[in-house]
Structure formats: C-alpha cells, structure tokens
Amino acid sequence: MREQNWAVVIPYFNEEDCLEQCMSCLLHQTKRPSQIILVNNASTDRSPLLTREFKERFGHLFEIVLIDEPKPGKIHALVTGTALVRTDYFATWDADTYYPPDYLTKAHTGYQGRKGSCVAAVMATNIKGPLSSFKSLFRIFKIQTLATLFSSECHAGGYAETFRTALFRKVGGFDPVRWPYVLEDHEIVECLLKVGRVRYPIGFWCLTSPRRADRCRVTWTKTDKILYRYTPFFMKKWFFYTYLWSRFEQKGLFFHRLREQPWKTNKKSS
C-alpha cells in the first residue's frame, strides 16, 4: 500500500445516461487517484461497454479495474469493489453524481493535521444546484451546523463518502449479513464512529442528480429520523440492529430495493 494514494470505487447498474460524465470527473481531479474500481452490478444496458472504452483510452493514466458483481444489490458491488482497494484512502462515487476537480484534494486534506490520524471518514455535502445559489449555501451551512451539534449521526449518503482504508476494514466494511437493508451508508458510519472521527469539511461538496428527489419508497420515516438524531451514541447499536432492523424488515426495505429506478418508469409514461 503506497502512502497517501487514493482509490475511487464506482458501483453501477444501468447508468449509461450518466456514467460517462461521472468517469470524466476522474480525469479532472487535481489529486488524481492511483486506482479506479468500476463494479458492474448486472447491468443490461451499455454501461459495461462505456467502462471498457474508458479503460482502453485512459488505462495508461490510472490502474483501472473492471469487475462484475452478478449478485444484485449495491452493497454486494461495494463489498466486491472495496475488497480490491490497495490505497490508504478511498472514495465511493455514484454514477449519477458530479464531483468537482478538487474533490479528492479536499478529502485528503480532511485526513491531515495533528488530529488526522483518528479520522476514520471524511464526508462531502451534496448540493442540488449551483454552488453559489442561496439553496446550496444554506444546505452547506445546515450540514456544518448539524455535523457539529449531532456528531454521532451520518450527514452524507454513499455518493459523498470517503474512508481511511485501515479503519474501514477494521470494523468489517460493508456487510450485507450484518446490515441487509437500505441506508448502508448510515450503518457503516455508526460502525466507524466507534474507532475514529467523521469530518465534514466546509467547501467539500458534490452535485447529486435531481432524480434523487424520488426516494420516498426506499427510505425511513420522519419518526425514524428523529429517533436516530436523539438516540445517544451508546444506544445507536440498539437503534440500528433492533429498532430499525425490525421496522425495515416489516416494510421490506432490503438493499436490493435501491435497484428500483422510478425516474425511468416515469420518463417512459410521460
């Protein structure tokens, strides 16, 4: 493992409409990753072809790993992809998200400094419009405030997470047996907070797709969110593995539900 190198893991399922834009973000990073891992999670469109073309064109710039994970479910793709990471730090990217050129540079800075050795993860704020807009600036302020007041909860989705590889593996990484439901991004943070800090640097952001607005069928309720926020850290294990486990079991919110792409159905019917 080489000091201070980065990997980017991108799981994808039928993302031909946006995958090229996401991969182009890799080319413009001011801190270029040494390893790119693209995990095909049983796509049936042209996505795998696009990744092969990307490797053919830019394989001389990066170590590009193309791998198939046939078991459906993003968490399976994450398990397969993160197992191949050979760097000290890595980021998980979503194919429908835009990452600015200084994304990995700012993430790396978040792990440095006198207290950097105890930082387990560095998370970005997702915005949904121009960085200079009032809505984006307010969201950044909101996440900064919440991260300060409620440091024992997760304030970022899987599209905006980066990890210190050694601590990620120390807690077992993503595990579909330990957590077979949606919100695996929150569950992994609960594990990491036992071994280190999670930081949300100001100015560290990514731009998520507007289609993410339609996720009401695969998420938790307002009651769940409130209980999560105000459950003390020493009871977070109970919250996830007893309370939320039971709730998600009853509602059928298993991780494979994330494969639902209602925006495509809506597009066809309109």
ABEGO torsion letter per residue (X at the ends): XBBGBBBBBBBBBGAAAAAAAAAAAAAABABBBABBBBBBBGBABAAAAAAAAAAAAAAAABBBBBBBBABBEAAAAAAAAAAABABABBBBBBAABBBBAAAAAAAAAAABEAAAAABABBBBBBBABBAABAAAAAAAAAAAAAAAABAABBABBAAABBBBAAAAAAAGEBBAAABABBGAAAAAAAAAAAABBBBBBBGBBBBBBAAAABAAAABBBAAAAAAAAABBAAAAAAAAAAAAAAAAAAAGBBAAAAABBAAAAAAAAX
